Amino acid sequence: MEMKKSGAAAVVVDYFVPILITIGAIIILFNRMATISPSANSDTYKTFYSLTNGMKNYYDFKTAWKPRLFANSLAAFTARVSDWLLAKTSIPVVKNPAELTIALWTVGWFILICFLLIWFFKRRALFYILGAFAGISFGYLSRLHMAVRVYPWDMPPLFFFTLFVLLFAKKKYWWIFALLPISVGFKETTLILCVSFLFMELPWRQRLGMLAGTLALSVGVKVLIDYFVHAPMFFTMETKLGDSGTFYLLENFNNLKDITPFFINAGTLAAFFILPNANKNIFFLKLIAIPFILGTFLFGNMIEYRIWFEMIPFALYALDVNIYGDPLQAQMDTA
């Protein structure tokens, strides 16, 4: 009887509690995303509805955004689902299909991320769920420096980078090999993860072979999408800020005069680099993060804080290991 109670208690702590907290976070996030939609930048609506009128109009879409075809296609599907749902029923806090589309999209990806975390980490997932929620909330804060933006390619990279960290920590290298080419169709920043094959616990010949293979497949997916959407081959990113003509790099260094950028992802990015390397995975993640940060400074506006979502799982893993110990080793010890 005691063993049964212990087993039941373990199920509650491992699964029920993280799921309960996830549902609570979902309620807040859904409400937040629906209510910020009216104040969102007009480009938000253009991106979520970029494919609702077919490919002909999509060809005239902004060059830097066209290659994110998988994200935009799923966003268009979500928009159709939102139209159908509101035609059938009313939903609290939602006033129009666009609000529902943005809320469903953000919450849907958040649910997938939380499912991954609970599946891999059980009770330890609670730390990651709350950390991811804090990072997302920071990314969508309004009235910091500019109008809040919500784009279809914000949340998918967070999902793929989270899955990458889990697979990398568990040494599921072939799964990473298959994951990266698919993720490129959502946002090209996942190309950075190809570097990870240099740090895997494999013979050097196999590391280089897998690196070459996944890089070739990922670049191939990017080039094929660029061709399909009538974008320049591979080089589709912008280096200048809007109509001002100011290089992102110069503007980003200027933005560092303000204190807010030092708290990107609710402070977790700065903590990530301050933390000691409690295991070699953390050191490797920092090495992978460096080209991501350099790319963001070159091709993005750093005060659009949603573009830093990819770094959330890197930081949370490092925080978890340093504070509570290796979560995978803890699972082995309690097995």
C-alpha positions as CSV (number, residue, x, y, z in Angstrom):
1,M,0.0,0.0,0.0
2,E,2.8,2.4,0.8
3,M,4.4,1.8,-2.5
4,K,1.2,2.6,-4.3
5,K,0.9,5.9,-2.4
6,S,4.4,6.7,-3.2
7,G,3.8,5.9,-6.9
8,A,0.6,8.0,-6.9
9,A,2.4,10.9,-5.3
10,A,5.2,10.7,-7.8
11,V,2.7,10.9,-10.7
12,V,1.2,14.0,-9.1
13,V,4.5,15.7,-8.7
14,D,6.0,14.5,-12.0
15,Y,3.0,15.2,-14.3
16,F,-0.1,16.7,-12.7
17,V,1.6,19.7,-11.1
18,P,3.6,20.7,-14.2
19,I,0.5,20.3,-16.3
20,L,-1.6,22.4,-13.8
21,I,1.0,25.2,-13.9
22,T,1.1,25.0,-17.7
23,I,-2.6,25.5,-17.9
24,G,-2.4,28.5,-15.7
25,A,0.4,30.0,-17.8
26,I,-1.7,29.3,-21.0
27,I,-4.7,31.3,-19.6
28,I,-2.5,34.3,-18.9
29,L,-0.6,34.0,-22.2
30,F,-3.8,33.6,-24.3
31,N,-5.3,36.7,-22.6
32,R,-2.1,38.7,-23.1
33,M,-1.7,37.8,-26.8
34,A,-5.3,38.5,-27.6
35,T,-5.4,41.9,-25.8
36,I,-2.0,43.2,-27.2
37,S,-3.1,42.4,-30.8
38,P,-4.9,45.8,-31.3
39,S,-1.7,47.7,-30.3
40,A,0.6,45.4,-32.4
41,N,2.5,46.7,-35.3
42,S,0.6,46.5,-38.6
43,D,3.2,44.1,-39.9
44,T,1.9,41.6,-37.4
45,Y,-1.3,41.2,-39.4
46,K,0.5,41.2,-42.7
47,T,2.6,38.3,-41.6
48,F,-0.1,36.1,-40.1
49,Y,-2.3,36.6,-43.2
50,S,0.5,36.7,-45.8
51,L,-0.6,33.4,-47.4
52,T,-4.4,33.7,-47.1
53,N,-4.6,35.1,-50.6
54,G,-2.3,32.6,-52.2
55,M,1.2,32.7,-53.5
56,K,0.8,35.5,-56.0
57,N,0.6,38.1,-53.3
58,Y,3.2,36.3,-51.3
59,Y,5.8,36.9,-54.0
60,D,5.6,40.6,-53.1
61,F,6.1,39.9,-49.4
62,K,9.1,41.4,-47.6
63,T,12.2,39.5,-48.8
64,A,13.6,38.8,-45.4
65,W,10.3,37.2,-44.4
66,K,9.4,35.1,-47.4
67,P,11.8,32.2,-46.7
68,R,10.0,31.5,-43.4
69,L,7.4,29.7,-45.5
70,F,6.6,26.8,-43.1
71,A,5.8,29.3,-40.3
72,N,3.7,31.6,-42.6
73,S,1.8,28.6,-44.0
74,L,0.9,27.3,-40.6
75,A,-0.1,30.8,-39.5
76,A,-2.4,31.1,-42.5
77,F,-4.0,27.7,-41.5
78,T,-4.4,29.0,-37.9
79,A,-6.1,32.1,-39.3
80,R,-8.6,29.9,-41.2
81,V,-9.3,27.9,-38.0
82,S,-9.8,31.1,-36.1
83,D,-12.4,32.3,-38.7
84,W,-14.2,29.0,-38.4
85,L,-14.2,29.0,-34.5
86,L,-15.6,32.5,-34.3
87,A,-18.2,31.7,-36.8
88,K,-19.4,28.9,-34.5
89,T,-19.0,30.5,-31.1
90,S,-17.8,33.4,-29.1
91,I,-14.6,33.3,-27.1
92,P,-13.9,35.5,-24.0
93,V,-11.4,38.4,-24.4
94,V,-11.4,37.8,-28.2
95,K,-13.0,40.5,-30.4
96,N,-12.0,39.4,-33.9
97,P,-10.4,36.6,-35.8
98,A,-7.0,38.3,-35.9
99,E,-6.8,38.4,-32.1
100,L,-7.8,34.7,-31.9
101,T,-5.2,33.8,-34.6
102,I,-2.3,35.4,-32.7
103,A,-3.4,34.0,-29.3
104,L,-3.9,30.5,-30.6
105,W,-0.6,30.5,-32.5
106,T,1.4,31.6,-29.4
107,V,-0.4,29.4,-27.0
108,G,-0.2,26.4,-29.4
109,W,3.5,26.5,-29.6
110,F,3.9,27.1,-25.9
111,I,1.8,23.9,-25.3
112,L,4.1,21.9,-27.5
113,I,7.2,23.3,-25.7
114,C,5.7,22.5,-22.3
115,F,4.8,19.0,-23.5
116,L,8.4,18.4,-24.5
117,L,9.7,19.6,-21.2
118,I,7.3,17.5,-19.1
119,W,8.0,14.4,-21.3
120,F,11.8,14.8,-20.8
121,F,12.1,16.3,-17.4
122,K,8.9,15.4,-15.5
123,R,8.9,17.5,-12.2
124,R,12.0,19.4,-13.2
125,A,10.0,20.7,-16.2
126,L,8.3,23.2,-13.9
127,F,11.5,25.3,-13.7
128,Y,11.7,25.4,-17.5
129,I,8.0,26.1,-18.0
130,L,8.0,29.1,-15.7
131,G,11.3,30.3,-17.2
132,A,10.0,30.1,-20.7
133,F,6.8,31.9,-19.7
134,A,8.9,34.7,-18.2
135,G,11.1,35.0,-21.3
136,I,8.1,35.1,-23.7
137,S,6.4,37.7,-21.5
138,F,9.5,39.9,-21.6
139,G,9.7,39.5,-25.4
140,Y,6.1,40.8,-25.8
141,L,6.2,43.6,-23.3
142,S,4.7,46.8,-24.8
143,R,5.9,50.4,-24.4
144,L,9.6,49.5,-23.9
145,H,11.1,51.0,-27.0
146,M,8.7,50.4,-29.8
147,A,5.3,49.0,-30.7
148,V,5.0,45.4,-29.8
149,R,5.4,43.0,-32.7
150,V,4.2,39.4,-32.9
151,Y,5.3,37.3,-35.9
152,P,4.7,33.7,-37.0
153,W,8.4,32.9,-36.7
154,D,8.8,34.0,-33.1
155,M,7.6,30.8,-31.3
156,P,8.6,27.9,-33.7
157,P,12.4,28.6,-33.2
158,L,11.8,28.5,-29.4
159,F,10.3,25.1,-29.9
160,F,13.1,23.8,-32.1
161,F,15.9,25.2,-29.9
162,T,14.2,23.7,-26.8
163,L,14.0,20.3,-28.6
164,F,17.6,20.7,-29.6
165,V,18.8,21.3,-26.0
166,L,16.9,18.2,-24.9
167,L,18.3,16.0,-27.7
168,F,21.8,17.4,-27.3
169,A,21.8,16.7,-23.5
170,K,20.5,13.2,-24.1
171,K,23.1,12.6,-27.0
172,K,20.4,11.9,-29.5
173,Y,22.5,13.2,-32.3
174,W,20.8,11.6,-35.3
175,W,17.5,13.2,-34.2
176,I,19.3,16.6,-34.3
177,F,20.6,15.7,-37.8
178,A,17.0,15.2,-39.0
179,L,15.6,18.1,-37.0
180,L,17.7,21.0,-38.4
181,P,16.7,20.9,-42.1
182,I,13.0,20.9,-41.2
183,S,13.4,23.8,-38.7
184,V,15.2,26.0,-41.3
185,G,11.8,26.4,-43.1
186,F,10.5,28.1,-40.0
187,K,13.4,30.5,-39.4
188,E,16.9,30.4,-40.8
189,T,18.5,31.0,-37.3
190,T,18.4,27.3,-36.7
191,L,21.3,27.0,-39.1
192,I,23.5,28.1,-36.2
193,L,22.8,24.7,-34.5
194,C,24.7,22.9,-37.2
195,V,27.8,24.0,-35.3
196,S,26.8,21.6,-32.5
197,F,28.1,18.6,-34.4
198,L,31.6,19.8,-33.7
199,F,31.0,19.3,-29.9
200,M,29.3,15.9,-30.0
201,E,30.8,12.9,-28.3
202,L,31.6,11.1,-31.5
203,P,34.8,10.3,-33.5
204,W,35.9,13.4,-35.4
205,R,35.3,11.7,-38.7
206,Q,31.7,11.1,-37.8
207,R,31.3,14.6,-36.4
208,L,32.5,16.2,-39.6
209,G,30.5,13.9,-41.7
210,M,27.3,14.7,-39.8
211,L,28.1,18.4,-39.9
212,A,28.6,18.4,-43.6
213,G,25.4,16.3,-44.2
214,T,23.0,18.4,-42.0
215,L,24.5,21.6,-43.3
216,A,24.1,20.6,-46.9
217,L,20.5,19.5,-46.2
218,S,19.7,22.7,-44.3
219,V,21.2,25.0,-46.9
220,G,19.4,22.9,-49.6
221,V,16.0,23.5,-47.9
222,K,16.8,27.2,-47.6
223,V,17.7,27.5,-51.3
224,L,14.7,25.5,-52.5
225,I,12.4,27.7,-50.4
226,D,14.1,30.8,-51.7
227,Y,13.6,29.6,-55.3
228,F,10.0,28.7,-54.7
229,V,9.0,32.0,-53.1
230,H,11.0,34.1,-55.6
231,A,13.6,35.3,-53.1
232,P,17.3,35.9,-53.6
233,M,19.2,32.6,-53.2
234,F,20.2,32.2,-49.6
235,F,21.2,35.8,-48.8
236,T,17.8,37.2,-47.8
237,M,18.6,38.9,-44.5
238,E,18.7,42.7,-44.1
239,T,21.6,44.6,-42.6
240,K,19.9,48.0,-42.3
241,L,17.1,49.4,-40.1
242,G,14.0,50.2,-42.1
243,D,13.9,53.5,-44.0
244,S,16.6,55.1,-41.9
245,G,19.5,53.4,-43.6
246,T,21.2,52.9,-40.3
247,F,23.1,49.6,-40.0
248,Y,21.6,47.3,-37.4
249,L,25.1,46.8,-35.9
250,L,25.6,50.5,-35.2
251,E,22.0,50.9,-33.9
252,N,22.4,47.9,-31.6
253,F,25.5,49.2,-30.0
254,N,23.7,52.5,-29.5
255,N,20.8,50.7,-27.8
256,L,23.3,49.4,-25.2
257,K,23.2,52.8,-23.6
258,D,19.9,51.8,-22.1
259,I,19.7,49.2,-19.3
260,T,16.7,47.2,-20.6
261,P,18.7,45.2,-23.2
262,F,20.8,43.7,-20.4
263,F,17.7,41.9,-19.2
264,I,16.8,40.1,-22.4
265,N,14.6,37.1,-21.9
266,A,13.8,38.3,-18.3
267,G,17.5,38.4,-17.4
268,T,18.2,34.8,-18.3
269,L,20.5,35.6,-21.2
270,A,22.9,37.7,-19.1
271,A,22.8,35.0,-16.4
272,F,23.6,32.3,-18.9
273,F,27.0,33.9,-19.7
274,I,27.7,34.8,-16.1
275,L,27.1,31.2,-14.9
276,P,30.1,28.8,-14.5
277,N,30.3,25.9,-16.9
278,A,29.0,23.3,-14.5
279,N,29.3,20.7,-17.3
280,K,30.7,20.7,-20.8
281,N,27.3,21.0,-22.4
282,I,26.9,24.5,-20.9
283,F,30.3,25.5,-22.4
284,F,29.3,24.1,-25.8
285,L,25.9,26.0,-25.7
286,K,27.8,29.2,-25.0
287,L,30.0,28.6,-28.0
288,I,26.9,28.0,-30.1
289,A,25.2,31.1,-28.7
290,I,28.1,33.4,-29.8
291,P,27.4,33.3,-33.5
292,F,23.7,33.6,-32.9
293,I,24.3,36.8,-30.9
294,L,26.7,38.2,-33.6
295,G,24.1,37.4,-36.3
296,T,21.4,39.1,-34.3
297,F,23.5,42.2,-34.0
298,L,24.2,42.2,-37.7
299,F,20.7,41.4,-39.0
300,G,18.2,42.3,-36.3
301,N,17.0,45.1,-34.1
302,M,18.0,43.9,-30.6
303,I,15.3,45.8,-28.9
304,E,12.7,43.7,-30.6
305,Y,13.1,41.3,-27.7
306,R,11.2,38.5,-29.3
307,I,14.1,37.8,-31.6
308,W,16.1,36.4,-28.6
309,F,13.6,33.6,-27.8
310,E,16.0,31.0,-29.2
311,M,18.4,31.6,-26.3
312,I,15.8,30.9,-23.6
313,P,16.3,27.1,-23.5
314,F,20.1,27.5,-23.5
315,A,19.9,29.8,-20.4
316,L,17.3,27.7,-18.6
317,Y,19.4,24.5,-19.0
318,A,22.5,26.3,-17.7
319,L,20.5,27.7,-14.7
320,D,19.0,24.3,-13.9
321,V,22.3,22.5,-13.9
322,N,24.0,25.1,-11.8
323,I,21.2,25.4,-9.3
324,Y,19.8,21.9,-9.0
325,G,22.4,19.7,-10.7
326,D,22.2,17.8,-14.0
327,P,18.5,17.0,-14.6
328,L,19.3,13.9,-16.6
329,Q,21.6,12.5,-13.9
330,A,18.9,13.2,-11.3
331,Q,16.5,11.1,-13.4
332,M,19.0,8.2,-13.4
333,D,19.5,8.4,-9.7
334,T,15.8,8.2,-8.9
335,A,15.0,5.6,-11.5
